[in-house]
Amino acid sequence: MRIIPYRSMELVGPKPPDQVAEQLAAKVEPWRWVRWRFPREHLPFMGKVSPEGFKLAQVLNYRNSFQPILYGRFEPVAEGARVRVRMMPHPLPLGLAGLILGFLILFGSLAWQVYREGSAAPLILVAVMALGILAMISLGFWWEALKAQGLLEESLGLKEQGT
């Protein structure tokens, strides 16, 4: 598992790209910024599908700021279709996390001065907070990315190339 929340993959299968796009569009509902918890009968994804590609997110009944956004392109190949997929979190929570880590670096430089005077507690606090933020981002993203990959493979009837 990588720390950087980014994943790319290629799905391949025997169906032509237009048929794969139609099959995926049947599993996608319109993008909504506010989603009510009830009713819970939703399609697996929300977003937009075109004959060339898609931009999707998994429909969740809970909040996860680091949930992956799936960007994909349909390509014809001799065997049928290839779908190139990139997953990454929305840039806003990543920017906020980067800002917090920047403040931690600033605080870390002050903690380093205190450490040089004999107390390691502030430096340890900064290190634990930075690792906690990185773990939160990484775990939040990868937990949902693995689920989204499985749902996408199931929805398209394709498998990741090389597996």
CORFEN-V930139 format. One record per residue. N is the residue number from 0. RES is the residue in one small letter. PHI is phi in radians with two decimals (NA if undefined). PSI is psi in degrees with one decimal (NA if undefined). Layout:
BEGIN
{{N RES PHI PSI} {N RES PHI PSI}}
END
This chain:
BEGIN
{{0 m NA 128.6} {1 r -1.57 154.0} {2 i -1.30 -40.0} {3 i -1.23 125.1} {4 p -1.41 80.0} {5 y -2.62 138.3} {6 r -2.52 134.5} {7 s -2.21 148.2} {8 m -2.73 164.2} {9 e -2.18 128.7} {10 l -1.88 137.0} {11 v -2.28 151.9} {12 g -2.93 173.9} {13 p -1.42 -11.6} {14 k -1.38 151.2} {15 p -1.22 156.2} {16 p -1.01 -38.3} {17 d -1.15 -35.3} {18 q -1.23 -37.7} {19 v -1.12 -41.8} {20 a -1.10 -43.2} {21 e -1.11 -41.4} {22 q -1.10 -40.6} {23 l -1.22 -41.1} {24 a -1.03 -29.8} {25 a -1.21 -16.3} {26 k -1.86 11.3} {27 v -2.13 132.3} {28 e -1.87 164.3} {29 p -1.04 152.0} {30 w -1.19 133.5} {31 r -2.34 135.1} {32 w -1.41 -31.5} {33 v -2.05 124.5} {34 r -2.18 123.8} {35 w -1.32 147.0} {36 r -1.17 -29.1} {37 f -2.11 138.6} {38 p -1.33 156.7} {39 r -1.62 4.8} {40 e -1.46 91.0} {41 h -2.16 158.9} {42 l -1.25 162.1} {43 p -1.15 -27.9} {44 f -2.25 157.4} {45 m -2.20 148.0} {46 g 2.59 -146.3} {47 k -2.43 135.2} {48 v -2.16 133.3} {49 s -2.21 171.1} {50 p -1.09 -21.4} {51 e -1.57 -30.2} {52 g -3.13 -160.7} {53 f -2.73 161.2} {54 k -2.38 115.0} {55 l -2.35 161.3} {56 a -2.46 148.6} {57 q -1.24 141.1} {58 v -1.36 120.5} {59 l -2.00 147.5} {60 n -1.68 19.7} {61 y -2.62 174.6} {62 r -1.70 137.3} {63 n -2.62 104.3} {64 s -1.11 -23.2} {65 f -1.79 16.8} {66 q -1.07 142.8} {67 p -1.30 143.0} {68 i -1.69 130.3} {69 l -1.76 122.8} {70 y -1.97 130.9} {71 g -2.50 156.6} {72 r -2.27 139.3} {73 f -1.66 132.3} {74 e -2.31 136.2} {75 p -1.36 139.3} {76 v -2.36 170.3} {77 a -1.02 -35.5} {78 e -1.42 -12.1} {79 g 2.55 -97.8} {80 a -2.37 147.1} {81 r -2.11 134.9} {82 v -2.05 114.7} {83 r -1.59 125.0} {84 v -2.17 135.4} {85 r -2.10 135.1} {86 m -2.10 132.8} {87 m -2.75 154.0} {88 p -1.23 165.0} {89 h -1.09 142.4} {90 p -1.12 -26.5} {91 l -1.08 -51.8} {92 p -1.14 -31.5} {93 l -1.16 -40.5} {94 g -1.12 -41.6} {95 l -1.11 -43.4} {96 a -1.11 -38.7} {97 g -1.12 -38.7} {98 l -1.11 -44.1} {99 i -1.11 -42.8} {100 l -1.12 -35.0} {101 g -1.08 -43.7} {102 f -1.12 -35.1} {103 l -1.16 -35.3} {104 i -1.13 -42.6} {105 l -1.08 -47.2} {106 f -1.12 -34.1} {107 g -1.10 -36.1} {108 s -1.17 -35.9} {109 l -1.20 -40.1} {110 a -1.13 -32.5} {111 w -1.12 -40.0} {112 q -1.09 -42.8} {113 v -1.14 -38.1} {114 y -1.08 -41.2} {115 r -1.15 -21.6} {116 e -1.56 -2.5} {117 g 2.13 -4.6} {118 s -2.05 121.9} {119 a -1.61 -8.3} {120 a -1.01 -47.8} {121 p -1.12 -36.4} {122 l -1.16 -40.4} {123 i -1.13 -41.3} {124 l -1.05 -45.2} {125 v -1.11 -44.0} {126 a -1.10 -43.6} {127 v -1.14 -40.8} {128 m -1.15 -42.6} {129 a -1.12 -45.0} {130 l -1.13 -35.7} {131 g -1.12 -42.0} {132 i -1.15 -44.6} {133 l -1.09 -39.9} {134 a -1.15 -39.9} {135 m -1.08 -46.2} {136 i -1.10 -50.4} {137 s -1.11 -48.8} {138 l -1.17 -40.8} {139 g -1.06 -40.5} {140 f -1.28 -53.1} {141 w -1.17 -32.6} {142 w -1.02 -48.1} {143 e -1.36 -32.0} {144 a -1.11 -41.5} {145 l -1.15 -39.4} {146 k -1.18 -42.2} {147 a -1.13 -37.7} {148 q -1.08 -46.1} {149 g -1.08 -43.3} {150 l -1.12 -39.5} {151 l -1.17 -44.7} {152 e -1.06 -42.0} {153 e -1.16 -42.9} {154 s -1.15 -36.5} {155 l -1.58 -18.2} {156 g 1.22 27.7} {157 l -2.08 160.5} {158 k -2.12 154.5} {159 e -1.12 137.6} {160 q -1.16 133.5} {161 g 1.66 -4.8} {162 t -1.97 NA}}
END
